[in-house]
Amino acid sequence: MDGRSAQPGAMATLAGTVAARLDEAATEGPLHPLLRLVRVMANMLAGRPREAFTLLAANLRDDDPWRRSAAMLVRGILRLGTGRVRPAGADLERAVSGFREIGERSGLGQALLMLADIANHDGDPARALALIEEASVLLNPSMSGEDGHLLFARLAGARAQSGDLEGARTELVRARSVLPAGSSVSAESHVLMVEADLARRAGDPDSAIALYESLRADLAGEPHEVGRQQRAMVTCLLARLLAERGDRARVGDLLREALAVLGDSPDVGILLQIIEGFVMVEEDPVRVATIAGSVPAIRGGWAAPGVPSEGIAGVLERARTALGDAGYEAAYAAGRAMDRAALAGYLSRPGT
């Protein structure tokens, strides 16, 4: 299946159906507090963020401390997904405090994992690792059934980012040990992506490329939203690794494929990775500055306090030198004015 034949609106359609049914049920009487949170998420995934945040307001005022903390966690997730990183962090910190106060391990663990995402966004792998380590103790990955491998894979990735390659390998062995027999490609992909990244960091890019290529092909048969997101991410990582090696013949096509596969998925983290990939390989400084300008609108900047990811800063500086300050700022402003649909159209037109 070609990435362009994916059904980008499938999740939004399903979420819209769920939201409509819960909206109807709410007219017949008060919903259970958990269903109120489901209704919030359904509206968000259906592309109705304003409705989602409005519905969430009642949960944030709930008298029950667990439901109030859970609502704060959900709002943090929603804000992070819409690019409001700092408000999301504040919500997640409040959720952590609330869950700690009542001794709720599962909610606390999930909030810590989301804070780890923000730490990675901020370029702080040591803090991310500490948060994931605490979350893994709370969530007890060896006993958490089919989700155990996800936590060990996250630990492996965090250790690799922190430079502890041996520790990462140990966590990958643990991830493999709890991966359920007969797991789908989508489930196994979390482990395989970390294995590929570890190979890259260990100086074996050929093995990393082979893993990404194989995983990209296998994920082409995954019809659901998570599989589609994973294929987009793997394709993007493959493109960026090829770009790092100077093998740019396929990079532009792979990035456009990743963008098409991602479609309207709400995962802006993957979209940001794709955008960074385009910035790294574009040769036209106007396109570099325009694409870079789109980032603040999508996710509040590159990484606090506005520092681009590794390898991006030099590219942006060269573009500024080529265009001059006025030319760079004009192109940057044009990118900042783009919404996601306009940006997708701009990126889909070959420039690399």
C-alpha positions as CSV (number, residue, x, y, z in Angstrom):
1,M,0.0,0.0,0.0
2,D,1.4,3.4,-1.0
3,G,1.5,6.0,1.8
4,R,-0.7,8.2,-0.4
5,S,-3.5,5.7,-0.3
6,A,-3.8,5.8,3.5
7,Q,-7.1,7.0,5.0
8,P,-6.0,10.2,6.8
9,G,-9.5,11.0,8.0
10,A,-10.3,7.6,9.5
11,M,-9.5,8.5,13.1
12,A,-11.3,11.9,12.8
13,T,-14.4,10.2,11.4
14,L,-14.5,7.6,14.1
15,A,-13.8,10.2,16.8
16,G,-16.6,12.4,15.4
17,T,-19.0,9.5,15.6
18,V,-18.0,8.8,19.3
19,A,-18.3,12.5,20.1
20,A,-21.8,12.7,18.5
21,R,-23.0,9.8,20.5
22,L,-21.7,11.1,23.8
23,D,-23.1,14.6,22.9
24,E,-26.5,12.9,22.5
25,A,-26.2,10.9,25.7
26,A,-25.3,14.1,27.6
27,T,-28.7,15.6,26.7
28,E,-30.4,12.7,28.4
29,G,-28.6,13.1,31.7
30,P,-25.2,13.6,33.4
31,L,-22.4,11.5,31.9
32,H,-20.1,9.4,34.1
33,P,-16.9,11.5,34.9
34,L,-14.8,9.1,32.8
35,L,-17.1,9.4,29.9
36,R,-16.8,13.2,30.1
37,L,-13.1,12.8,29.6
38,V,-13.6,10.4,26.7
39,R,-16.0,13.0,25.2
40,V,-13.2,15.6,25.5
41,M,-10.7,13.4,23.7
42,A,-13.2,12.4,21.0
43,N,-13.9,16.1,20.2
44,M,-10.2,16.8,20.1
45,L,-9.4,13.9,17.7
46,A,-12.4,14.9,15.6
47,G,-10.8,18.3,14.9
48,R,-12.8,20.3,17.4
49,P,-10.3,21.6,19.9
50,R,-12.5,24.6,21.0
51,E,-15.3,22.2,22.0
52,A,-12.8,19.9,23.7
53,F,-11.4,22.6,25.9
54,T,-14.9,23.9,26.7
55,L,-16.0,20.5,27.8
56,L,-12.9,20.0,29.9
57,A,-13.5,23.1,32.0
58,A,-16.2,21.3,34.1
59,N,-13.8,18.4,34.9
60,L,-11.2,20.9,36.0
61,R,-13.6,22.2,38.7
62,D,-14.6,18.7,39.9
63,D,-14.7,18.3,43.7
64,D,-13.0,14.8,43.4
65,P,-9.2,15.2,43.5
66,W,-8.6,12.1,41.2
67,R,-11.0,13.4,38.6
68,R,-9.6,16.9,38.8
69,S,-6.0,15.6,38.4
70,A,-7.1,13.4,35.6
71,A,-8.6,16.4,33.8
72,M,-5.4,18.3,34.3
73,L,-3.5,15.5,32.8
74,V,-5.8,15.4,29.8
75,R,-5.6,19.2,29.3
76,G,-1.8,18.9,29.4
77,I,-1.9,16.2,26.7
78,L,-4.3,18.3,24.6
79,R,-2.2,21.5,25.0
80,L,1.0,19.6,24.1
81,G,-0.7,18.2,21.1
82,T,-1.7,21.6,19.9
83,G,1.8,23.1,20.4
84,R,1.2,25.0,23.7
85,V,4.2,23.4,25.4
86,R,4.6,25.7,28.4
87,P,0.9,25.7,29.5
88,A,1.0,21.9,28.9
89,G,4.0,21.6,31.2
90,A,2.2,23.7,33.9
91,D,-0.9,21.4,33.7
92,L,1.2,18.3,33.9
93,E,3.1,19.5,36.9
94,R,-0.2,20.2,38.6
95,A,-1.4,16.7,37.7
96,V,1.7,15.3,39.2
97,S,1.2,17.1,42.4
98,G,-2.5,16.1,42.6
99,F,-1.8,12.4,41.9
100,R,1.1,12.4,44.4
101,E,-1.1,13.8,47.1
102,I,-3.7,11.0,46.7
103,G,-1.1,8.3,46.0
104,E,-2.5,7.5,42.5
105,R,0.4,5.6,40.8
106,S,-1.0,5.1,37.3
107,G,-2.0,8.7,36.7
108,L,1.2,9.9,38.2
109,G,3.3,7.6,36.0
110,Q,1.4,8.8,32.9
111,A,1.9,12.5,33.8
112,L,5.6,11.9,34.3
113,L,5.9,10.3,30.9
114,M,4.3,13.3,29.3
115,L,6.7,15.6,31.2
116,A,9.5,13.5,29.8
117,D,8.3,14.4,26.3
118,I,8.6,18.1,27.2
119,A,12.1,17.5,28.6
120,N,13.1,16.0,25.3
121,H,11.5,18.9,23.5
122,D,13.6,21.2,25.6
123,G,16.8,19.3,24.8
124,D,17.2,17.9,28.3
125,P,17.8,14.1,27.9
126,A,19.0,13.8,31.5
127,R,15.7,15.1,32.9
128,A,13.7,13.0,30.5
129,L,15.5,9.9,31.6
130,A,14.9,10.7,35.3
131,L,11.2,11.2,34.7
132,I,10.9,8.0,32.7
133,E,12.8,6.1,35.3
134,E,10.4,7.3,38.0
135,A,7.4,6.5,35.8
136,S,8.7,3.0,35.1
137,V,8.9,2.2,38.8
138,L,5.3,3.5,39.3
139,L,3.9,1.6,36.3
140,N,6.0,-1.5,36.9
141,P,6.7,-2.4,33.2
142,S,7.6,-6.1,33.8
143,M,4.1,-6.6,35.2
144,S,2.1,-4.3,32.9
145,G,1.1,-6.8,30.3
146,E,1.3,-5.8,26.7
147,D,2.5,-2.3,27.6
148,G,5.6,-3.3,29.4
149,H,7.7,-3.3,26.2
150,L,6.7,0.3,25.6
151,L,8.1,1.5,28.8
152,F,11.4,-0.5,28.5
153,A,11.7,0.8,24.9
154,R,11.3,4.4,26.2
155,L,13.9,3.8,28.9
156,A,16.2,2.4,26.2
157,G,15.7,5.4,24.0
158,A,16.3,7.8,26.9
159,R,19.5,6.0,28.0
160,A,20.7,6.1,24.4
161,Q,20.0,9.9,24.2
162,S,21.9,10.4,27.4
163,G,24.9,8.5,26.0
164,D,24.5,5.3,28.0
165,L,24.5,2.8,25.0
166,E,25.1,-0.3,27.2
167,G,22.3,0.7,29.5
168,A,20.1,1.1,26.4
169,R,21.0,-2.3,25.2
170,T,20.0,-3.8,28.5
171,E,16.6,-2.1,28.4
172,L,16.1,-3.4,24.9
173,V,16.7,-7.0,26.1
174,R,14.0,-6.3,28.8
175,A,11.7,-4.9,26.2
176,R,12.0,-8.0,24.1
177,S,11.5,-10.2,27.1
178,V,8.0,-8.8,27.8
179,L,6.9,-8.3,24.2
180,P,3.8,-10.5,23.9
181,A,4.2,-13.5,21.6
182,G,2.6,-12.8,18.2
183,S,2.7,-9.1,18.6
184,S,1.8,-6.9,15.6
185,V,4.4,-5.1,13.6
186,S,3.0,-1.9,15.1
187,A,3.7,-3.1,18.6
188,E,7.2,-4.4,17.8
189,S,8.1,-1.2,16.0
190,H,8.6,0.7,19.3
191,V,11.5,-1.6,20.0
192,L,12.9,-1.7,16.5
193,M,13.0,2.0,16.2
194,V,15.1,2.3,19.3
195,E,17.3,-0.5,18.0
196,A,17.9,1.4,14.8
197,D,18.7,4.6,16.7
198,L,21.1,2.7,18.9
199,A,22.9,1.3,15.8
200,R,23.2,4.9,14.5
201,R,24.6,6.2,17.7
202,A,27.0,3.2,17.9
203,G,28.4,4.1,14.5
204,D,26.6,1.5,12.4
205,P,24.4,3.5,10.1
206,D,24.1,0.7,7.6
207,S,22.3,-1.5,10.2
208,A,20.1,1.4,11.2
209,I,19.1,2.0,7.6
210,A,18.4,-1.6,7.0
211,L,16.1,-1.7,10.1
212,Y,14.2,1.4,9.0
213,E,13.8,0.1,5.5
214,S,12.4,-3.2,6.7
215,L,10.1,-1.6,9.3
216,R,8.8,0.9,6.8
217,A,7.8,-1.9,4.4
218,D,6.2,-3.9,7.2
219,L,4.2,-1.0,8.5
220,A,2.7,-0.4,5.0
221,G,0.2,-3.2,5.8
222,E,-0.9,-1.6,9.1
223,P,-4.3,0.0,8.5
224,H,-5.0,1.8,11.8
225,E,-4.0,5.3,12.9
226,V,-1.1,4.2,15.2
227,G,0.5,2.1,12.4
228,R,0.2,5.1,10.0
229,Q,1.8,7.4,12.5
230,Q,4.6,4.9,13.1
231,R,5.2,4.5,9.3
232,A,5.4,8.2,8.9
233,M,7.9,8.5,11.7
234,V,10.1,5.6,10.4
235,T,10.1,7.1,6.9
236,C,11.1,10.4,8.3
237,L,13.9,8.9,10.4
238,L,15.2,7.0,7.4
239,A,15.2,10.2,5.3
240,R,17.1,12.1,8.0
241,L,19.7,9.4,8.4
242,L,20.3,9.3,4.7
243,A,20.6,13.1,4.7
244,E,23.2,12.8,7.5
245,R,25.2,10.4,5.4
246,G,25.1,12.8,2.4
247,D,23.0,10.3,0.4
248,R,20.3,12.8,-0.6
249,A,18.9,11.2,-3.8
250,R,15.8,9.8,-2.0
251,V,15.5,12.2,0.9
252,G,13.0,14.6,-0.5
253,D,10.7,11.9,-1.8
254,L,10.9,10.1,1.5
255,L,10.0,13.2,3.5
256,R,7.0,13.9,1.2
257,E,5.9,10.3,1.6
258,A,6.1,10.7,5.4
259,L,4.0,13.8,5.2
260,A,1.4,12.1,3.0
261,V,1.3,9.1,5.3
262,L,0.8,11.3,8.4
263,G,-2.1,13.1,6.8
264,D,-4.2,14.9,9.4
265,S,-2.9,12.9,12.3
266,P,-2.9,15.0,15.5
267,D,0.7,14.0,16.4
268,V,2.5,17.3,15.8
269,G,5.7,15.7,17.2
270,I,6.1,13.6,14.1
271,L,5.1,16.6,11.9
272,L,7.9,18.6,13.6
273,Q,10.4,15.8,12.8
274,I,9.4,15.9,9.2
275,I,9.6,19.7,9.1
276,E,13.1,19.6,10.5
277,G,14.0,17.0,7.9
278,F,13.0,19.4,5.1
279,V,14.9,22.3,6.7
280,M,18.1,20.1,6.8
281,V,18.0,19.1,3.1
282,E,16.5,22.2,1.4
283,E,19.0,24.0,-0.9
284,D,16.9,27.2,-1.5
285,P,17.4,29.6,1.5
286,V,14.0,31.1,0.9
287,R,12.3,27.7,1.4
288,V,14.5,27.0,4.4
289,A,13.4,30.2,6.1
290,T,9.8,29.8,5.1
291,I,9.6,26.2,6.5
292,A,11.4,27.2,9.7
293,G,8.9,30.0,10.2
294,S,6.0,27.5,10.4
295,V,7.4,25.8,13.5
296,P,6.3,28.4,16.2
297,A,2.7,28.2,15.0
298,I,2.8,24.4,15.2
299,R,4.6,23.8,18.4
300,G,5.7,27.0,20.0
301,G,9.3,27.0,18.6
302,W,12.0,24.5,18.2
303,A,13.0,23.9,21.8
304,A,13.0,26.3,24.8
305,P,14.1,29.0,24.8
306,G,13.7,28.9,21.0
307,V,16.9,26.9,20.2
308,P,16.6,24.7,17.1
309,S,17.3,21.0,17.3
310,E,20.8,19.5,16.7
311,G,22.0,20.3,13.2
312,I,19.3,22.9,12.4
313,A,20.9,26.1,13.8
314,G,23.7,26.1,11.3
315,V,21.3,25.6,8.4
316,L,19.2,28.6,9.5
317,E,22.3,30.7,10.0
318,R,23.4,30.0,6.4
319,A,20.0,30.8,5.1
320,R,20.1,34.2,7.0
321,T,23.5,34.9,5.6
322,A,22.4,34.2,2.0
323,L,19.2,36.2,2.2
324,G,20.2,39.0,4.6
325,D,18.2,39.8,7.7
326,A,15.3,41.5,5.9
327,G,15.0,38.7,3.3
328,Y,15.2,36.0,5.9
329,E,12.6,37.6,8.2
330,A,10.2,38.1,5.2
331,A,10.4,34.4,4.3
332,Y,10.2,33.4,8.0
333,A,7.0,35.5,8.4
334,A,5.5,33.9,5.3
335,G,6.0,30.5,6.9
336,R,4.6,31.7,10.3
337,A,1.4,32.8,8.5
338,M,0.7,29.3,7.2
339,D,-1.7,27.0,8.8
340,R,-1.1,23.2,8.8
341,A,-2.9,22.6,5.5
342,A,-1.1,25.4,3.7
343,L,2.2,24.1,5.1
344,A,1.5,20.6,3.9
345,G,0.8,21.9,0.4
346,Y,4.0,23.9,0.4
347,L,6.1,21.0,1.6
348,S,4.5,18.6,-0.9
349,R,5.8,20.7,-3.8
350,P,9.3,19.4,-4.6
351,G,12.0,21.9,-3.7
352,T,14.7,19.4,-2.6
